[in-house]
């Protein structure tokens, strides 16, 4: 049984998201604190899972220690195996306000990706969900800064293993999945893992609609309904690299709007954020044309190092937010470096949102087969079929 009735809400302890002064003394993935919580599929319907909100140590874009919050979910009820596969779950864009953090939404039943997390729990997998740097914890969220997102995903998995070492031992099976911002995070985790977390051997990584090159992905949204994502990116990169000093470039038109965006969810940004505007309307001069900004964007371009783990990219051809060409180019770059990568063209994916709904179950099935083939164990719900997927020409 996957769902349970509601229980009295367990609020986060006062100051849970504020890191202690001495947290930087540990190593990446070290637990700073953890406390039990209830996770809900939607209000009134609780996931039958053992859940903890966690605060753990990770690494900034410039190599410094930072504290990141997240959630660890372990299947409840009958335990199918003493050792469980561990899934690093990288969320898509939720916003950049702290209230949008999954560890804050799950206890309220307002986490819109909880159904996909439930699919992983139903297979008997443990799930480690990072909130990403600055989403939940103090400071701005480092939106779409791949070097940060990938490290956050890997360190959430390390923290989960330290929280439940009997069920998630260091040598246990592991995989990563993510879509949109989560797709970029998953792909970056795959690319960083050999050097950043070599002990965290991955059976596979599934990355959907990953913006591999933010320098080219951003301008595609310029002047469109989705131009608020460009403002999100500006906030995120300035948070990761303070020398970029976004505020000094803001136009009068943008100044008040950026302040509101810093506290927004993606739904609020879509309704009241800067839509149908250009980057040149928000900053003067246009920061996307400044050498120091372009250098940082290029540092966060995927495809310069091949992952050690097999990777499944999946993408809808008609994606209106992250162009399909981003996945084509990433597959090309990784294959040229000897990476084991394939690209699935999502059936039923008519746009960015439907691409997630149609593609993520395919990604979970592929990861199931990877985990089974690795000789580790056959997760519940795994279908013993071939590893082939329909690839792009």
C-alpha positions, 0 to 999 in steps of 0.5 A: 500500500502506497498511501496512508491517512493524514496525521497531525502535521509535524512542523519544522523545528525553529531554525532548522534551515539556518546552518550552524556556524561550524558546519563547514568543518565536515565533508561534502554530504555530511549530515548537519541535522535531520528530523522526522516529517510526514510527506503527503501526495496531496493534502490529506493523503500521506505517502506511506513512507518514512520521511526526514527533512535534512540539512547537509553539507555541499559545495558552492560553484567556487568550491566553498562549503555550503549548507543545503536542505532536502528530504529523504524518503524510505519505503514504508510498510513491508520491507522488500529488501534490507538494502534498497536502491537509492534514487537521487531525485532532482526536481524541476523548476519550483521557483526561487523563493524558500517556500518552494523548497520540496522539503517545505511543500511535501509536509503540506501536500503541495509538492507537484512532483510527489506523484513521481516520487511515489512511483519510485517508492512503489518500486522499493527505492529510497529517494533523496531529494535536494532542495538545491542551494538557497532554496529553503536555506538562507540566500538566493537559489543558484538557479541553473548553475550546473556545477552547484546543482550536480553537487547538491544532488550527489551530496543529498545521496551521500547524506541519505546513506549516512542517515540510514546506513543499514538500508543504504550502505556505501556499496548499495545500488544507486541511480539519478533522475531529473527533468528540466532544471532537474534534468540539468542537475541530473546530467551535471551530477553524472558528469561530476560524479567520477571526480566529485563523488567517486565512491558513489557508483551509479547504475544509470542517470536519466536526464530529461529536457536538460538545458546543456548550454545555458548561454544559448538556451537563455536567449531562446526565451528572450521576449517570450512568455517564458522570459521570466526564466532569464530573470531567474537565471540572472538571480541564480548566477549572481548568487553563485558568483557574487562578483557578477553583481546583478543589482548594479545592472538592473534597470528601473523597470526591473528593480522592483520586479526582481525583488518580488521574484526572489520570493516567488514560486514558478507559478507566481513568476509565470503570472506576475513575473517579467513576461514578453520582455528582453534581457536588455529591458532588465539590465543595462548593459545587457549582462548576457553580453558581458565577458564576465557573465559569459565566462561563468555561463560557459563554465556551466556548459555540459558536455566537456567531460563524459560521465562514467555512468550510462545516461538516458536523455529524454526530450519532447521534440516540440519542447517550447522552453528547452529546445530539443537541440540541447539534448541532441548537442549533449548526446553528440558531445558526450559520445565524442568523449566516449560516453555511454549515452542515448536519447529517447524522443518522448512519445506523447510529449507535446511540450515541456510539461507533457514531456515530463509526464510522458518521459519520466515513467520511461526513465524510471523503467530504464533505470530499473533495468540498469539496476537489475543488469548491474547484478545488484538486485531487481527492484520491485516493479522492474520489467525484464525487457531489453534496454533499448529505447527509441532514439533520435535520428 
